[in-house]
Each structure stands twice: as C-alpha cells, then as structure tokens.
Amino acid sequence: MKPKLQVVPSINNGAPAKLPAGASQFLTAAEVAAMLRLRPKTIYNMVSQGRIPYRKAGHQLLFDPKEIDAWTKSGADNQ
C-alpha cells in the first residue's frame, strides 16, 4: 500500500512538490528526490556541490522540509 502524499508548494517547473504524510521533522535524500521529482543520485550530487541545504547525522544526510521549500522558492540552482 502506497503512503498518502500531501501537497506542499514548490517551484519545480510549476508542479507541486509532495511531502509524505507522517514524515518526520527531517527528510532523507530519497524523500527529497521524490518531493522534487529528481533521482536520489541527483540529490547526492547537489549535496556534494553545495547546491542544496542539508545536515548530517553521522553518515546520514538529513533535509529540513522548510529549508527545502524556501530553497526551491528562492530559485534553487540560481544561487
């Protein structure tokens, strides 16, 4: 059974981004990739290039949904 998704605003080509219902305070790279309709590898590349806001907890990358939303609204890769 697929988890229900709720719509969150985004500027990803004008399409709404989706945040999984019941998501924790932080998102994983896979969840951010799904939200932005990108491949997880693209998210990892963006992290290594410093193009997307993130945090690290040990070896795990974590993304704050509010920061990702603000980042997309600010023009994302236009930084």
PyMOL Python script that loads the backbone (N, CA, C, O; Angstrom):
from pymol import cmd

cmd.read_pdbstr("""\
ATOM      1  N   MET A   1       0.833  -1.173   0.000  1.00  0.00           N
ATOM      2  CA  MET A   1       0.000   0.000   0.000  1.00  0.00           C
ATOM      3  C   MET A   1       0.881   1.240   0.000  1.00  0.00           C
ATOM      4  O   MET A   1       1.779   1.357   0.834  1.00  0.00           O
ATOM      5  N   LYS A   2       0.643   2.161  -0.914  1.00  0.00           N
ATOM      6  CA  LYS A   2       1.438   3.375  -1.025  1.00  0.00           C
ATOM      7  C   LYS A   2       1.036   4.366   0.056  1.00  0.00           C
ATOM      8  O   LYS A   2      -0.146   4.480   0.382  1.00  0.00           O
ATOM      9  N   PRO A   3       2.031   5.105   0.631  1.00  0.00           N
ATOM     10  CA  PRO A   3       1.681   6.115   1.621  1.00  0.00           C
ATOM     11  C   PRO A   3       0.963   7.285   0.950  1.00  0.00           C
ATOM     12  O   PRO A   3       1.241   7.628  -0.199  1.00  0.00           O
ATOM     13  N   LYS A   4       0.043   7.881   1.685  1.00  0.00           N
ATOM     14  CA  LYS A   4      -0.663   9.045   1.156  1.00  0.00           C
ATOM     15  C   LYS A   4       0.292  10.221   1.140  1.00  0.00           C
ATOM     16  O   LYS A   4       1.104  10.377   2.052  1.00  0.00           O
ATOM     17  N   LEU A   5       0.202  11.048   0.112  1.00  0.00           N
ATOM     18  CA  LEU A   5       1.060  12.211  -0.018  1.00  0.00           C
ATOM     19  C   LEU A   5       0.231  13.471   0.128  1.00  0.00           C
ATOM     20  O   LEU A   5      -0.922  13.520  -0.301  1.00  0.00           O
ATOM     21  N   GLN A   6       0.822  14.491   0.736  1.00  0.00           N
ATOM     22  CA  GLN A   6       0.148  15.772   0.815  1.00  0.00           C
ATOM     23  C   GLN A   6       0.935  16.765  -0.025  1.00  0.00           C
ATOM     24  O   GLN A   6       2.151  16.639  -0.166  1.00  0.00           O
ATOM     25  N   VAL A   7       0.256  17.734  -0.575  1.00  0.00           N
ATOM     26  CA  VAL A   7       0.879  18.696  -1.476  1.00  0.00           C
ATOM     27  C   VAL A   7       1.524  19.818  -0.676  1.00  0.00           C
ATOM     28  O   VAL A   7       0.927  20.358   0.255  1.00  0.00           O
ATOM     29  N   VAL A   8       2.769  20.165  -1.057  1.00  0.00           N
ATOM     30  CA  VAL A   8       3.465  21.312  -0.485  1.00  0.00           C
ATOM     31  C   VAL A   8       3.892  22.195  -1.648  1.00  0.00           C
ATOM     32  O   VAL A   8       4.265  21.675  -2.699  1.00  0.00           O
ATOM     33  N   PRO A   9       3.850  23.521  -1.491  1.00  0.00           N
ATOM     34  CA  PRO A   9       4.200  24.410  -2.600  1.00  0.00           C
ATOM     35  C   PRO A   9       5.647  24.228  -3.059  1.00  0.00           C
ATOM     36  O   PRO A   9       6.527  23.910  -2.259  1.00  0.00           O
ATOM     37  N   SER A  10       5.875  24.429  -4.334  1.00  0.00           N
ATOM     38  CA  SER A  10       7.206  24.306  -4.899  1.00  0.00           C
ATOM     39  C   SER A  10       7.257  25.079  -6.207  1.00  0.00           C
ATOM     40  O   SER A  10       6.221  25.420  -6.778  1.00  0.00           O
ATOM     41  N   ILE A  11       8.466  25.352  -6.677  1.00  0.00           N
ATOM     42  CA  ILE A  11       8.609  25.966  -7.992  1.00  0.00           C
ATOM     43  C   ILE A  11       9.261  24.988  -8.955  1.00  0.00           C
ATOM     44  O   ILE A  11       9.870  25.398  -9.944  1.00  0.00           O
ATOM     45  N   ASN A  12       9.139  23.713  -8.674  1.00  0.00           N
ATOM     46  CA  ASN A  12       9.712  22.672  -9.522  1.00  0.00           C
ATOM     47  C   ASN A  12       8.933  22.608 -10.823  1.00  0.00           C
ATOM     48  O   ASN A  12       8.019  21.797 -10.973  1.00  0.00           O
ATOM     49  N   ASN A  13       9.296  23.460 -11.755  1.00  0.00           N
ATOM     50  CA  ASN A  13       8.610  23.550 -13.054  1.00  0.00           C
ATOM     51  C   ASN A  13       7.117  23.810 -12.883  1.00  0.00           C
ATOM     52  O   ASN A  13       6.307  23.366 -13.697  1.00  0.00           O
ATOM     53  N   GLY A  14       6.760  24.521 -11.835  1.00  0.00           N
ATOM     54  CA  GLY A  14       5.357  24.851 -11.601  1.00  0.00           C
ATOM     55  C   GLY A  14       4.541  23.710 -11.028  1.00  0.00           C
ATOM     56  O   GLY A  14       3.366  23.894 -10.711  1.00  0.00           O
ATOM     57  N   ALA A  15       5.140  22.530 -10.889  1.00  0.00           N
ATOM     58  CA  ALA A  15       4.412  21.373 -10.354  1.00  0.00           C
ATOM     59  C   ALA A  15       4.526  21.362  -8.833  1.00  0.00           C
ATOM     60  O   ALA A  15       5.581  21.695  -8.293  1.00  0.00           O
ATOM     61  N   PRO A  16       3.459  20.985  -8.141  1.00  0.00           N
ATOM     62  CA  PRO A  16       3.544  20.943  -6.684  1.00  0.00           C
ATOM     63  C   PRO A  16       4.448  19.809  -6.212  1.00  0.00           C
ATOM     64  O   PRO A  16       4.447  18.720  -6.785  1.00  0.00           O
ATOM     65  N   ALA A  17       5.212  20.077  -5.168  1.00  0.00           N
ATOM     66  CA  ALA A  17       6.032  19.039  -4.556  1.00  0.00           C
ATOM     67  C   ALA A  17       5.157  18.290  -3.566  1.00  0.00           C
ATOM     68  O   ALA A  17       4.152  18.824  -3.096  1.00  0.00           O
ATOM     69  N   LYS A  18       5.529  17.060  -3.246  1.00  0.00           N
ATOM     70  CA  LYS A  18       4.720  16.268  -2.323  1.00  0.00           C
ATOM     71  C   LYS A  18       5.575  15.786  -1.163  1.00  0.00           C
ATOM     72  O   LYS A  18       6.685  15.290  -1.356  1.00  0.00           O
ATOM     73  N   LEU A  19       5.051  15.937   0.032  1.00  0.00           N
ATOM     74  CA  LEU A  19       5.708  15.502   1.247  1.00  0.00           C
ATOM     75  C   LEU A  19       4.950  14.311   1.793  1.00  0.00           C
ATOM     76  O   LEU A  19       3.735  14.403   1.973  1.00  0.00           O
ATOM     77  N   PRO A  20       5.612  13.191   2.066  1.00  0.00           N
ATOM     78  CA  PRO A  20       4.892  12.023   2.573  1.00  0.00           C
ATOM     79  C   PRO A  20       4.152  12.337   3.866  1.00  0.00           C
ATOM     80  O   PRO A  20       4.697  12.983   4.762  1.00  0.00           O
ATOM     81  N   ALA A  21       2.906  11.877   3.958  1.00  0.00           N
ATOM     82  CA  ALA A  21       2.122  12.070   5.178  1.00  0.00           C
ATOM     83  C   ALA A  21       2.831  11.388   6.335  1.00  0.00           C
ATOM     84  O   ALA A  21       3.346  10.280   6.186  1.00  0.00           O
ATOM     85  N   GLY A  22       2.859  12.038   7.474  1.00  0.00           N
ATOM     86  CA  GLY A  22       3.502  11.466   8.644  1.00  0.00           C
ATOM     87  C   GLY A  22       5.019  11.519   8.592  1.00  0.00           C
ATOM     88  O   GLY A  22       5.686  10.811   9.347  1.00  0.00           O
ATOM     89  N   ALA A  23       5.573  12.344   7.716  1.00  0.00           N
ATOM     90  CA  ALA A  23       7.024  12.445   7.617  1.00  0.00           C
ATOM     91  C   ALA A  23       7.593  13.044   8.895  1.00  0.00           C
ATOM     92  O   ALA A  23       6.967  13.892   9.530  1.00  0.00           O
ATOM     93  N   SER A  24       8.788  12.593   9.263  1.00  0.00           N
ATOM     94  CA  SER A  24       9.431  13.126  10.463  1.00  0.00           C
ATOM     95  C   SER A  24       9.882  14.560  10.193  1.00  0.00           C
ATOM     96  O   SER A  24       9.678  15.097   9.104  1.00  0.00           O
ATOM     97  N   GLN A  25      10.492  15.159  11.198  1.00  0.00           N
ATOM     98  CA  GLN A  25      10.930  16.544  11.068  1.00  0.00           C
ATOM     99  C   GLN A  25      11.907  16.699   9.899  1.00  0.00           C
ATOM    100  O   GLN A  25      11.891  17.720   9.212  1.00  0.00           O
ATOM    101  N   PHE A  26      12.749  15.700   9.672  1.00  0.00           N
ATOM    102  CA  PHE A  26      13.719  15.759   8.587  1.00  0.00           C
ATOM    103  C   PHE A  26      13.402  14.708   7.535  1.00  0.00           C
ATOM    104  O   PHE A  26      12.792  13.680   7.826  1.00  0.00           O
ATOM    105  N   LEU A  27      13.826  14.985   6.308  1.00  0.00           N
ATOM    106  CA  LEU A  27      13.611  14.077   5.188  1.00  0.00           C
ATOM    107  C   LEU A  27      14.929  13.421   4.796  1.00  0.00           C
ATOM    108  O   LEU A  27      16.004  13.971   5.035  1.00  0.00           O
ATOM    109  N   THR A  28      14.834  12.257   4.198  1.00  0.00           N
ATOM    110  CA  THR A  28      16.012  11.575   3.655  1.00  0.00           C
ATOM    111  C   THR A  28      16.247  12.064   2.228  1.00  0.00           C
ATOM    112  O   THR A  28      15.404  12.753   1.653  1.00  0.00           O
ATOM    113  N   ALA A  29      17.384  11.707   1.671  1.00  0.00           N
ATOM    114  CA  ALA A  29      17.689  12.083   0.292  1.00  0.00           C
ATOM    115  C   ALA A  29      16.656  11.492  -0.663  1.00  0.00           C
ATOM    116  O   ALA A  29      16.262  12.145  -1.629  1.00  0.00           O
ATOM    117  N   ALA A  30      16.216  10.266  -0.402  1.00  0.00           N
ATOM    118  CA  ALA A  30      15.214   9.633  -1.263  1.00  0.00           C
ATOM    119  C   ALA A  30      13.883  10.384  -1.192  1.00  0.00           C
ATOM    120  O   ALA A  30      13.210  10.547  -2.210  1.00  0.00           O
ATOM    121  N   GLU A  31      13.500  10.841   0.003  1.00  0.00           N
ATOM    122  CA  GLU A  31      12.246  11.586   0.144  1.00  0.00           C
ATOM    123  C   GLU A  31      12.324  12.944  -0.543  1.00  0.00           C
ATOM    124  O   GLU A  31      11.357  13.384  -1.165  1.00  0.00           O
ATOM    125  N   VAL A  32      13.478  13.611  -0.431  1.00  0.00           N
ATOM    126  CA  VAL A  32      13.654  14.898  -1.115  1.00  0.00           C
ATOM    127  C   VAL A  32      13.623  14.685  -2.627  1.00  0.00           C
ATOM    128  O   VAL A  32      13.031  15.476  -3.360  1.00  0.00           O
ATOM    129  N   ALA A  33      14.259  13.620  -3.083  1.00  0.00           N
ATOM    130  CA  ALA A  33      14.253  13.315  -4.518  1.00  0.00           C
ATOM    131  C   ALA A  33      12.825  13.115  -5.016  1.00  0.00           C
ATOM    132  O   ALA A  33      12.461  13.631  -6.073  1.00  0.00           O
ATOM    133  N   ALA A  34      12.018  12.375  -4.270  1.00  0.00           N
ATOM    134  CA  ALA A  34      10.627  12.157  -4.673  1.00  0.00           C
ATOM    135  C   ALA A  34       9.848  13.461  -4.645  1.00  0.00           C
ATOM    136  O   ALA A  34       9.041  13.724  -5.536  1.00  0.00           O
ATOM    137  N   MET A  35      10.086  14.278  -3.629  1.00  0.00           N
ATOM    138  CA  MET A  35       9.388  15.550  -3.484  1.00  0.00           C
ATOM    139  C   MET A  35       9.694  16.486  -4.656  1.00  0.00           C
ATOM    140  O   MET A  35       8.809  17.190  -5.142  1.00  0.00           O
ATOM    141  N   LEU A  36      10.953  16.488  -5.105  1.00  0.00           N
ATOM    142  CA  LEU A  36      11.376  17.378  -6.186  1.00  0.00           C
ATOM    143  C   LEU A  36      11.329  16.718  -7.566  1.00  0.00           C
ATOM    144  O   LEU A  36      11.688  17.323  -8.577  1.00  0.00           O
ATOM    145  N   ARG A  37      10.878  15.470  -7.579  1.00  0.00           N
ATOM    146  CA  ARG A  37      10.798  14.703  -8.826  1.00  0.00           C
ATOM    147  C   ARG A  37      12.153  14.587  -9.514  1.00  0.00           C
ATOM    148  O   ARG A  37      12.290  14.810 -10.717  1.00  0.00           O
ATOM    149  N   LEU A  38      13.151  14.227  -8.701  1.00  0.00           N
ATOM    150  CA  LEU A  38      14.512  14.000  -9.183  1.00  0.00           C
ATOM    151  C   LEU A  38      14.955  12.612  -8.751  1.00  0.00           C
ATOM    152  O   LEU A  38      14.294  11.968  -7.937  1.00  0.00           O
ATOM    153  N   ARG A  39      16.076  12.153  -9.298  1.00  0.00           N
ATOM    154  CA  ARG A  39      16.642  10.882  -8.857  1.00  0.00           C
ATOM    155  C   ARG A  39      17.473  11.123  -7.605  1.00  0.00           C
ATOM    156  O   ARG A  39      18.076  12.187  -7.464  1.00  0.00           O
ATOM    157  N   PRO A  40      17.517  10.144  -6.683  1.00  0.00           N
ATOM    158  CA  PRO A  40      18.346  10.298  -5.481  1.00  0.00           C
ATOM    159  C   PRO A  40      19.805  10.647  -5.808  1.00  0.00           C
ATOM    160  O   PRO A  40      20.430  11.425  -5.088  1.00  0.00           O
ATOM    161  N   LYS A  41      20.337  10.084  -6.872  1.00  0.00           N
ATOM    162  CA  LYS A  41      21.718  10.386  -7.261  1.00  0.00           C
ATOM    163  C   LYS A  41      21.889  11.878  -7.534  1.00  0.00           C
ATOM    164  O   LYS A  41      22.934  12.448  -7.221  1.00  0.00           O
ATOM    165  N   THR A  42      20.878  12.513  -8.112  1.00  0.00           N
ATOM    166  CA  THR A  42      20.935  13.952  -8.371  1.00  0.00           C
ATOM    167  C   THR A  42      21.017  14.727  -7.060  1.00  0.00           C
ATOM    168  O   THR A  42      21.758  15.704  -6.959  1.00  0.00           O
ATOM    169  N   ILE A  43      20.255  14.291  -6.055  1.00  0.00           N
ATOM    170  CA  ILE A  43      20.295  14.940  -4.744  1.00  0.00           C
ATOM    171  C   ILE A  43      21.695  14.801  -4.141  1.00  0.00           C
ATOM    172  O   ILE A  43      22.243  15.775  -3.624  1.00  0.00           O
ATOM    173  N   TYR A  44      22.275  13.604  -4.200  1.00  0.00           N
ATOM    174  CA  TYR A  44      23.626  13.404  -3.666  1.00  0.00           C
ATOM    175  C   TYR A  44      24.648  14.280  -4.404  1.00  0.00           C
ATOM    176  O   TYR A  44      25.557  14.829  -3.781  1.00  0.00           O
ATOM    177  N   ASN A  45      24.502  14.408  -5.709  1.00  0.00           N
ATOM    178  CA  ASN A  45      25.395  15.284  -6.479  1.00  0.00           C
ATOM    179  C   ASN A  45      25.241  16.733  -6.036  1.00  0.00           C
ATOM    180  O   ASN A  45      26.232  17.449  -5.892  1.00  0.00           O
ATOM    181  N   MET A  46      24.008  17.163  -5.822  1.00  0.00           N
ATOM    182  CA  MET A  46      23.753  18.534  -5.385  1.00  0.00           C
ATOM    183  C   MET A  46      24.352  18.787  -4.003  1.00  0.00           C
ATOM    184  O   MET A  46      24.871  19.872  -3.743  1.00  0.00           O
ATOM    185  N   VAL A  47      24.284  17.797  -3.120  1.00  0.00           N
ATOM    186  CA  VAL A  47      24.892  17.917  -1.791  1.00  0.00           C
ATOM    187  C   VAL A  47      26.399  18.085  -1.928  1.00  0.00           C
ATOM    188  O   VAL A  47      26.983  18.974  -1.309  1.00  0.00           O
ATOM    189  N   SER A  48      27.035  17.232  -2.739  1.00  0.00           N
ATOM    190  CA  SER A  48      28.491  17.286  -2.879  1.00  0.00           C
ATOM    191  C   SER A  48      28.958  18.597  -3.503  1.00  0.00           C
ATOM    192  O   SER A  48      30.092  19.024  -3.282  1.00  0.00           O
ATOM    193  N   GLN A  49      28.090  19.234  -4.280  1.00  0.00           N
ATOM    194  CA  GLN A  49      28.416  20.510  -4.915  1.00  0.00           C
ATOM    195  C   GLN A  49      27.962  21.706  -4.074  1.00  0.00           C
ATOM    196  O   GLN A  49      28.175  22.853  -4.467  1.00  0.00           O
ATOM    197  N   GLY A  50      27.336  21.445  -2.918  1.00  0.00           N
ATOM    198  CA  GLY A  50      26.870  22.519  -2.050  1.00  0.00           C
ATOM    199  C   GLY A  50      25.698  23.296  -2.618  1.00  0.00           C
ATOM    200  O   GLY A  50      25.529  24.475  -2.307  1.00  0.00           O
ATOM    201  N   ARG A  51      24.887  22.652  -3.448  1.00  0.00           N
ATOM    202  CA  ARG A  51      23.786  23.337  -4.128  1.00  0.00           C
ATOM    203  C   ARG A  51      22.445  23.187  -3.429  1.00  0.00           C
ATOM    204  O   ARG A  51      21.462  23.774  -3.883  1.00  0.00           O
ATOM    205  N   ILE A  52      22.363  22.423  -2.338  1.00  0.00           N
ATOM    206  CA  ILE A  52      21.096  22.179  -1.661  1.00  0.00           C
ATOM    207  C   ILE A  52      21.355  22.185  -0.144  1.00  0.00           C
ATOM    208  O   ILE A  52      22.370  21.652   0.304  1.00  0.00           O
ATOM    209  N   PRO A  53      20.449  22.784   0.650  1.00  0.00           N
ATOM    210  CA  PRO A  53      20.663  22.800   2.104  1.00  0.00           C
ATOM    211  C   PRO A  53      20.449  21.414   2.723  1.00  0.00           C
ATOM    212  O   PRO A  53      19.485  20.723   2.394  1.00  0.00           O
ATOM    213  N   TYR A  54      21.355  21.018   3.618  1.00  0.00           N
ATOM    214  CA  TYR A  54      21.254  19.700   4.256  1.00  0.00           C
ATOM    215  C   TYR A  54      21.983  19.713   5.594  1.00  0.00           C
ATOM    216  O   TYR A  54      22.689  20.666   5.926  1.00  0.00           O
ATOM    217  N   ARG A  55      21.802  18.657   6.341  1.00  0.00           N
ATOM    218  CA  ARG A  55      22.520  18.418   7.598  1.00  0.00           C
ATOM    219  C   ARG A  55      23.018  16.985   7.582  1.00  0.00           C
ATOM    220  O   ARG A  55      22.520  16.153   6.823  1.00  0.00           O
ATOM    221  N   LYS A  56      24.003  16.700   8.424  1.00  0.00           N
ATOM    222  CA  LYS A  56      24.491  15.331   8.548  1.00  0.00           C
ATOM    223  C   LYS A  56      24.312  14.867   9.979  1.00  0.00           C
ATOM    224  O   LYS A  56      24.579  15.612  10.922  1.00  0.00           O
ATOM    225  N   ALA A  57      23.862  13.642  10.135  1.00  0.00           N
ATOM    226  CA  ALA A  57      23.790  12.973  11.426  1.00  0.00           C
ATOM    227  C   ALA A  57      24.589  11.691  11.251  1.00  0.00           C
ATOM    228  O   ALA A  57      24.075  10.692  10.748  1.00  0.00           O
ATOM    229  N   GLY A  58      25.848  11.725  11.670  1.00  0.00           N
ATOM    230  CA  GLY A  58      26.732  10.599  11.385  1.00  0.00           C
ATOM    231  C   GLY A  58      26.989  10.557   9.895  1.00  0.00           C
ATOM    232  O   GLY A  58      27.503  11.512   9.312  1.00  0.00           O
ATOM    233  N   HIS A  59      26.627   9.438   9.283  1.00  0.00           N
ATOM    234  CA  HIS A  59      26.791   9.305   7.829  1.00  0.00           C
ATOM    235  C   HIS A  59      25.508   9.590   7.067  1.00  0.00           C
ATOM    236  O   HIS A  59      25.496   9.552   5.837  1.00  0.00           O
ATOM    237  N   GLN A  60      24.434   9.873   7.782  1.00  0.00           N
ATOM    238  CA  GLN A  60      23.141  10.080   7.129  1.00  0.00           C
ATOM    239  C   GLN A  60      22.924  11.553   6.794  1.00  0.00           C
ATOM    240  O   GLN A  60      23.182  12.432   7.617  1.00  0.00           O
ATOM    241  N   LEU A  61      22.449  11.810   5.582  1.00  0.00           N
ATOM    242  CA  LEU A  61      22.083  13.158   5.170  1.00  0.00           C
ATOM    243  C   LEU A  61      20.628  13.406   5.557  1.00  0.00           C
ATOM    244  O   LEU A  61      19.764  12.555   5.346  1.00  0.00           O
ATOM    245  N   LEU A  62      20.371  14.573   6.121  1.00  0.00           N
ATOM    246  CA  LEU A  62      19.019  14.948   6.522  1.00  0.00           C
ATOM    247  C   LEU A  62      18.679  16.299   5.916  1.00  0.00           C
ATOM    248  O   LEU A  62      19.535  17.174   5.786  1.00  0.00           O
ATOM    249  N   PHE A  63      17.419  16.450   5.550  1.00  0.00           N
ATOM    250  CA  PHE A  63      16.959  17.674   4.912  1.00  0.00           C
ATOM    251  C   PHE A  63      15.742  18.203   5.660  1.00  0.00           C
ATOM    252  O   PHE A  63      14.795  17.461   5.923  1.00  0.00           O
ATOM    253  N   ASP A  64      15.771  19.490   6.000  1.00  0.00           N
ATOM    254  CA  ASP A  64      14.648  20.132   6.670  1.00  0.00           C
ATOM    255  C   ASP A  64      13.630  20.520   5.599  1.00  0.00           C
ATOM    256  O   ASP A  64      13.969  21.269   4.683  1.00  0.00           O
ATOM    257  N   PRO A  65      12.391  20.029   5.690  1.00  0.00           N
ATOM    258  CA  PRO A  65      11.399  20.338   4.656  1.00  0.00           C
ATOM    259  C   PRO A  65      11.173  21.841   4.466  1.00  0.00           C
ATOM    260  O   PRO A  65      10.943  22.296   3.345  1.00  0.00           O
ATOM    261  N   LYS A  66      11.238  22.615   5.560  1.00  0.00           N
ATOM    262  CA  LYS A  66      11.046  24.063   5.444  1.00  0.00           C
ATOM    263  C   LYS A  66      12.203  24.703   4.681  1.00  0.00           C
ATOM    264  O   LYS A  66      11.987  25.612   3.880  1.00  0.00           O
ATOM    265  N   GLU A  67      13.419  24.238   4.921  1.00  0.00           N
ATOM    266  CA  GLU A  67      14.571  24.769   4.195  1.00  0.00           C
ATOM    267  C   GLU A  67      14.516  24.398   2.717  1.00  0.00           C
ATOM    268  O   GLU A  67      14.856  25.210   1.857  1.00  0.00           O
ATOM    269  N   ILE A  68      14.090  23.180   2.425  1.00  0.00           N
ATOM    270  CA  ILE A  68      13.979  22.746   1.025  1.00  0.00           C
ATOM    271  C   ILE A  68      12.924  23.578   0.312  1.00  0.00           C
ATOM    272  O   ILE A  68      13.132  24.005  -0.823  1.00  0.00           O
ATOM    273  N   ASP A  69      11.791  23.811   0.972  1.00  0.00           N
ATOM    274  CA  ASP A  69      10.732  24.621   0.375  1.00  0.00           C
ATOM    275  C   ASP A  69      11.229  26.047   0.119  1.00  0.00           C
ATOM    276  O   ASP A  69      11.010  26.592  -0.963  1.00  0.00           O
ATOM    277  N   ALA A  70      11.897  26.655   1.109  1.00  0.00           N
ATOM    278  CA  ALA A  70      12.430  28.011   0.944  1.00  0.00           C
ATOM    279  C   ALA A  70      13.480  28.046  -0.158  1.00  0.00           C
ATOM    280  O   ALA A  70      13.547  29.003  -0.930  1.00  0.00           O
ATOM    281  N   TRP A  71      14.296  27.005  -0.228  1.00  0.00           N
ATOM    282  CA  TRP A  71      15.339  26.912  -1.246  1.00  0.00           C
ATOM    283  C   TRP A  71      14.730  26.860  -2.649  1.00  0.00           C
ATOM    284  O   TRP A  71      15.212  27.529  -3.563  1.00  0.00           O
ATOM    285  N   THR A  72      13.671  26.067  -2.815  1.00  0.00           N
ATOM    286  CA  THR A  72      13.042  25.980  -4.138  1.00  0.00           C
ATOM    287  C   THR A  72      12.384  27.306  -4.508  1.00  0.00           C
ATOM    288  O   THR A  72      12.425  27.715  -5.668  1.00  0.00           O
ATOM    289  N   LYS A  73      11.778  27.980  -3.530  1.00  0.00           N
ATOM    290  CA  LYS A  73      11.126  29.268  -3.798  1.00  0.00           C
ATOM    291  C   LYS A  73      12.148  30.359  -4.125  1.00  0.00           C
ATOM    292  O   LYS A  73      11.829  31.315  -4.832  1.00  0.00           O
ATOM    293  N   SER A  74      13.378  30.220  -3.613  1.00  0.00           N
ATOM    294  CA  SER A  74      14.399  31.231  -3.855  1.00  0.00           C
ATOM    295  C   SER A  74      15.052  31.083  -5.228  1.00  0.00           C
ATOM    296  O   SER A  74      15.879  31.912  -5.607  1.00  0.00           O
ATOM    297  N   GLY A  75      14.703  30.071  -5.953  1.00  0.00           N
ATOM    298  CA  GLY A  75      15.275  29.868  -7.270  1.00  0.00           C
ATOM    299  C   GLY A  75      16.211  28.684  -7.320  1.00  0.00           C
ATOM    300  O   GLY A  75      16.820  28.426  -8.358  1.00  0.00           O
ATOM    301  N   ALA A  76      16.340  27.959  -6.229  1.00  0.00           N
ATOM    302  CA  ALA A  76      17.103  26.733  -6.134  1.00  0.00           C
ATOM    303  C   ALA A  76      18.492  26.844  -6.754  1.00  0.00           C
ATOM    304  O   ALA A  76      19.402  27.377  -6.118  1.00  0.00           O
ATOM    305  N   ASP A  77      18.674  26.360  -7.964  1.00  0.00           N
ATOM    306  CA  ASP A  77      20.002  26.306  -8.578  1.00  0.00           C
ATOM    307  C   ASP A  77      20.498  27.648  -9.101  1.00  0.00           C
ATOM    308  O   ASP A  77      21.591  27.718  -9.663  1.00  0.00           O
ATOM    309  N   ASN A  78      19.732  28.698  -8.933  1.00  0.00           N
ATOM    310  CA  ASN A  78      20.181  30.022  -9.397  1.00  0.00           C
ATOM    311  C   ASN A  78      21.083  30.691  -8.384  1.00  0.00           C
ATOM    312  O   ASN A  78      21.292  31.902  -8.451  1.00  0.00           O
ATOM    313  N   GLN A  79      21.628  29.923  -7.438  1.00  0.00           N
ATOM    314  CA  GLN A  79      22.476  30.500  -6.390  1.00  0.00           C
ATOM    315  C   GLN A  79      23.917  30.461  -6.803  1.00  0.00           C
ATOM    316  O   GLN A  79      24.786  30.903  -6.051  1.00  0.00           O
TER     317      GLN A  79
END
""", "prot")
cmd.dss("prot")
cmd.show_as("cartoon", "prot")
cmd.util.cbc("prot")
cmd.orient("prot")
